[in-house]
Amino acid sequence: MCGRYVLKASGTEIAQALGISQAPEVTPSFNIPPGTSQWVAHAAGEGGVVLEQLGWGYRPVWAGQDAPQPINARAEKVAASPFFRDAFARYRCVVPATGWYEWLKHDGAKTPYYVTTAQPLMFFAGLYDPPREDSAGSFAIITQPAAPGIAHIHPRMPVVLDQSCLQDWLDPANQTRDEVKAVTRALDPAQLNAWPVDTRVNKPANDDAELIASQG
């Protein structure tokens, strides 16, 4: 799953990766929790891409206020799930990040790990519900079985897209699972690195660069 992540890339780095001319003001965060408004990018009119802040916890407006707000969507089911299939066809997004946290369970204890790459920026595949008159909009991060190198920490991980296919992932002309699969690919899992970090990350109120320092 993905229940906490980091974004310390600048707005300029995000905009350049997405081919956007105007860079947003991005405040670095080392402990992003669900239920907060975060940056996502999605297709705009005339083939462009827009960055905006949406709530992490997907609840489409048609589902009503009592519907669940999942933070993740399973890649294996997302195209057919009644809750997600419309968003998969029409409202795919990417979530800029620098890395994410997972917790290794061992002997009744949980050790947090930070998973990242050597690059300053990665993009999670996501789904969103757009802002409307009665909704501020929301998103979920798509997950898949974990890569072999980190599966011992947690069995699932976010779908991290190769940056060469971001525009194809966002393109609303690609709607079916087969169409999307044909034009997109995940980041090479060999690029992922992970190390244990301070248990201070367990509290979302803790948000500083020391959280991602190796404790191994």
HUNORJO-V111885 format. One record per pair of residues at least 6 apart in sequence whose C-alpha atoms are under 8 Angstrom apart, sorted by sequence separation. I is the first residue (numbers start at 1). J is the second residue. If there is no record, write none. Layout:
# HUNORJO-V111885
i=I j=J
i=I j=J
This chain:
# HUNORJO-V111885
i=15 j=21
i=43 j=49
i=44 j=50
i=78 j=84
i=79 j=85
i=104 j=110
i=105 j=111
i=130 j=136
i=131 j=137
i=145 j=151
i=168 j=174
i=174 j=180
i=200 j=206
i=201 j=207
i=15 j=22
i=42 j=49
i=43 j=50
i=78 j=85
i=79 j=86
i=103 j=110
i=104 j=111
i=130 j=137
i=131 j=138
i=15 j=23
i=41 j=49
i=42 j=50
i=59 j=67
i=103 j=111
i=104 j=112
i=129 j=137
i=130 j=138
i=146 j=154
i=14 j=23
i=15 j=24
i=41 j=50
i=42 j=51
i=59 j=68
i=79 j=88
i=103 j=112
i=104 j=113
i=128 j=137
i=129 j=138
i=146 j=155
i=12 j=22
i=41 j=51
i=58 j=68
i=59 j=69
i=78 j=88
i=79 j=89
i=102 j=112
i=103 j=113
i=128 j=138
i=129 j=139
i=145 j=155
i=146 j=156
i=147 j=157
i=201 j=211
i=12 j=23
i=40 j=51
i=41 j=52
i=58 j=69
i=59 j=70
i=73 j=84
i=101 j=112
i=102 j=113
i=128 j=139
i=145 j=156
i=146 j=157
i=169 j=180
i=200 j=211
i=11 j=23
i=12 j=24
i=39 j=51
i=40 j=52
i=57 j=69
i=58 j=70
i=101 j=113
i=102 j=114
i=127 j=139
i=128 j=140
i=144 j=156
i=145 j=157
i=168 j=180
i=11 j=24
i=39 j=52
i=40 j=53
i=57 j=70
i=58 j=71
i=101 j=114
i=102 j=115
i=126 j=139
i=127 j=140
i=143 j=156
i=144 j=157
i=198 j=211
i=11 j=25
i=38 j=52
i=39 j=53
i=40 j=54
i=57 j=71
i=100 j=114
i=101 j=115
i=126 j=140
i=127 j=141
i=143 j=157
i=144 j=158
i=169 j=183
i=197 j=211
i=198 j=212
i=10 j=25
i=11 j=26
i=38 j=53
i=39 j=54
i=56 j=71
i=57 j=72
i=99 j=114
i=100 j=115
i=126 j=141
i=127 j=142
i=143 j=158
i=144 j=159
i=168 j=183
i=169 j=184
i=197 j=212
i=198 j=213
i=10 j=26
i=37 j=53
i=38 j=54
i=99 j=115
i=100 j=116
i=125 j=141
i=126 j=142
i=142 j=158
i=143 j=159
i=168 j=184
i=197 j=213
i=198 j=214
i=9 j=26
i=10 j=27
i=37 j=54
i=38 j=55
i=99 j=116
i=124 j=141
i=125 j=142
i=141 j=158
i=142 j=159
i=197 j=214
i=198 j=215
i=10 j=28
i=37 j=55
i=38 j=56
i=98 j=116
i=99 j=117
i=124 j=142
i=141 j=159
i=165 j=183
i=166 j=184
i=196 j=214
i=197 j=215
i=8 j=27
i=9 j=28
i=36 j=55
i=37 j=56
i=98 j=117
i=165 j=184
i=195 j=214
i=196 j=215
i=197 j=216
i=8 j=28
i=35 j=55
i=36 j=56
i=165 j=185
i=195 j=215
i=196 j=216
i=7 j=28
i=8 j=29
i=34 j=55
i=35 j=56
i=98 j=119
i=195 j=216
i=6 j=28
i=7 j=29
i=8 j=30
i=34 j=56
i=35 j=57
i=98 j=120
i=162 j=184
i=6 j=29
i=7 j=30
i=34 j=57
i=98 j=121
i=99 j=122
i=161 j=184
i=162 j=185
i=6 j=30
i=97 j=121
i=98 j=122
i=161 j=185
i=162 j=186
i=163 j=187
i=5 j=30
i=6 j=31
i=7 j=32
i=96 j=121
i=97 j=122
i=161 j=186
i=162 j=187
i=5 j=31
i=6 j=32
i=96 j=122
i=97 j=123
i=160 j=186
i=161 j=187
i=162 j=188
i=4 j=31
i=5 j=32
i=24 j=51
i=96 j=123
i=97 j=124
i=159 j=186
i=160 j=187
i=4 j=32
i=5 j=33
i=95 j=123
i=96 j=124
i=4 j=33
i=20 j=49
i=94 j=123
i=95 j=124
i=3 j=33
i=4 j=34
i=19 j=49
i=20 j=50
i=94 j=124
i=95 j=125
i=3 j=34
i=18 j=49
i=94 j=125
i=95 j=126
i=93 j=125
i=94 j=126
i=92 j=125
i=93 j=126
i=94 j=127
i=125 j=158
i=92 j=126
i=93 j=127
i=124 j=158
i=125 j=159
i=92 j=127
i=93 j=128
i=124 j=159
i=125 j=160
i=91 j=127
i=92 j=128
i=124 j=160
i=125 j=161
i=34 j=71
i=91 j=128
i=123 j=160
i=124 j=161
i=91 j=129
i=122 j=160
i=123 j=161
i=88 j=127
i=91 j=130
i=122 j=161
i=123 j=162
i=87 j=127
i=113 j=153
i=123 j=163
i=149 j=189
i=87 j=128
i=122 j=163
i=149 j=190
i=87 j=129
i=147 j=189
i=84 j=127
i=149 j=192
i=150 j=194
i=95 j=141
i=104 j=152
i=105 j=153
i=42 j=91
i=104 j=153
i=42 j=92
i=43 j=93
i=103 j=153
i=104 j=154
i=42 j=93
i=102 j=153
i=103 j=154
i=41 j=93
i=42 j=94
i=102 j=154
i=40 j=93
i=41 j=94
i=40 j=94
i=41 j=95
i=40 j=95
i=41 j=96
i=39 j=95
i=40 j=96
i=39 j=96
i=73 j=140
i=75 j=142
i=3 j=71
i=61 j=129
i=71 j=139
i=72 j=140
i=73 j=141
i=74 j=142
i=75 j=143
i=76 j=144
i=2 j=71
i=58 j=127
i=60 j=129
i=71 j=140
i=72 j=141
i=73 j=142
i=74 j=143
i=75 j=144
i=2 j=72
i=58 j=128
i=59 j=129
i=70 j=140
i=71 j=141
i=72 j=142
i=73 j=143
i=74 j=144
i=1 j=72
i=58 j=129
i=72 j=143
i=94 j=166
i=118 j=191
i=61 j=135
i=117 j=191
i=117 j=192
i=93 j=169
i=94 j=170
i=116 j=192
i=117 j=193
i=54 j=131
i=60 j=137
i=92 j=169
i=93 j=170
i=115 j=192
i=116 j=193
i=60 j=138
i=92 j=170
i=115 j=193
i=116 j=194
i=59 j=138
i=115 j=194
i=58 j=138
i=59 j=139
i=92 j=172
i=114 j=194
i=115 j=195
i=55 j=136
i=57 j=138
i=58 j=139
i=91 j=172
i=113 j=194
i=114 j=195
i=14 j=96
i=54 j=136
i=55 j=137
i=56 j=138
i=57 j=139
i=58 j=140
i=90 j=172
i=113 j=195
i=114 j=196
i=54 j=137
i=55 j=138
i=56 j=139
i=57 j=140
i=89 j=172
i=113 j=196
i=114 j=197
i=54 j=138
i=55 j=139
i=56 j=140
i=75 j=159
i=112 j=196
i=113 j=197
i=54 j=139
i=89 j=174
i=90 j=175
i=111 j=196
i=112 j=197
i=89 j=175
i=111 j=197
i=112 j=198
i=88 j=175
i=89 j=176
i=112 j=199
i=9 j=97
i=111 j=199
i=7 j=96
i=8 j=97
i=9 j=98
i=112 j=201
i=7 j=97
i=8 j=98
i=112 j=202
i=6 j=97
i=7 j=98
i=5 j=97
i=6 j=98
i=7 j=99
i=5 j=98
i=6 j=99
i=5 j=99
i=6 j=100
i=5 j=100
i=4 j=100
i=5 j=101
i=4 j=101
i=79 j=176
i=2 j=100
i=3 j=101
i=4 j=102
i=79 j=177
i=114 j=212
i=2 j=101
i=3 j=102
i=2 j=102
i=1 j=102
i=14 j=121
i=13 j=121
i=9 j=120
i=8 j=120
i=9 j=121
i=7 j=121
i=47 j=171
i=43 j=170
i=42 j=170
i=43 j=171
i=43 j=172
i=2 j=141
i=2 j=143
i=1 j=143
i=1 j=144
i=17 j=163
i=18 j=166
i=18 j=167
i=1 j=154
i=1 j=155
i=2 j=156
i=1 j=156
i=2 j=157
i=1 j=157
i=2 j=158
i=1 j=158
i=31 j=201
i=33 j=204
i=32 j=204
i=31 j=204
i=31 j=205
i=31 j=206
i=31 j=207
i=30 j=207
i=31 j=208
i=29 j=207
i=30 j=208
i=29 j=208
i=30 j=209
i=31 j=211
i=30 j=211
i=30 j=212
